[in-house]
Structure formats: C-alpha cells, structure tokens
Amino acid sequence: MKCNSGMIDRVLRVVVGLVLIALAATGKVGVWGWIGVVPLLTGAVGYCPAYGILGMNTCGIKKT
C-alpha cells in the first residue's frame, strides 16, 4: 500500500476518529460513533481505500 493521504488529511482523520470514539464511549452519539475507528485507522496508516478506488491522492509524494 502506497501512501495516498497527506499529513493534514491524516491529522484530521485521527482527530475526527478520536472525537467520534470518545463521544460513543461516553454515550453521547450512540453506537454509530464507533465508526470513528475507520478514520482513525486510515489516518494512522496513511492509506485510504476509498482514495485508491477514486484515484485520489493528497500525499505530497509523486507517483513514479
């Protein structure tokens, strides 16, 4: 898997994921808040499968 998420994208994904998980853990948003695991993992890994399907790349590294 090549990196297809840039640094700002990754940081935002991790923050949103952590907020959603925290809200779910405290019971503020219900079970759907656990979907925050997805952006947390994609932000931590630096690869987004949806970006791969759509041909998007926010990473600063150029393809060779």
C-alpha atoms as one frame of an Amber mdcrd trajectory, in Angstrom:
protein
   0.000   0.000   0.000   1.361   3.355  -1.009   0.657   6.498   0.956  -2.296
   8.353  -0.551  -3.168  10.624   2.393  -1.279  13.832   3.098  -0.207  14.992
   6.550  -3.109  17.427   7.091  -5.576  14.800   5.865  -4.108  12.215   8.235
  -4.169  14.533  11.261  -7.787  15.493  10.604  -8.777  11.840  10.237  -7.120
  10.901  13.543  -8.737  13.822  15.384 -12.207  13.106  13.964 -11.808   9.403
  14.728 -10.779  10.042  18.325 -13.638  12.513  18.859 -16.211  10.071  17.481
 -14.860   7.217  19.594 -14.846   9.412  22.718 -18.428  10.507  22.072 -19.501
   6.895  21.565 -17.695   5.758  24.706 -19.461   8.415  26.788 -22.850   7.614
  25.260 -23.346  10.993  23.573 -23.842   9.725  19.989 -24.694   6.069  20.394
 -23.278   3.033  18.654 -22.690   4.822  15.326 -19.880   6.801  16.947 -17.709
   3.673  16.837 -17.418   4.244  13.075 -14.653   6.626  14.207 -12.350   3.602
  14.180 -12.258   3.810  10.369 -10.861   7.349  10.043  -8.555   6.686  12.990
  -7.020   3.653  11.278  -6.809   5.243   7.819  -5.172   8.306   9.356  -2.682
   6.214  11.313  -1.750   4.038   8.328  -1.753   6.808   5.711  -3.755   4.820
   3.185  -7.429   5.298   2.365  -9.058   2.540   0.282 -11.719   4.962  -0.972
  -8.992   7.274  -2.304  -7.464   4.301  -4.119 -10.780   3.437  -5.785 -11.434
   7.060  -6.765  -7.859   7.658  -7.932  -7.321  10.465  -5.420  -4.046  11.296
  -3.703  -3.488  14.021  -1.110   0.012  12.811  -0.287   2.815  15.093  -1.412
   4.812  12.181  -2.855   4.551  11.972  -6.639   3.850   8.647  -8.310   6.637
   7.188 -10.406
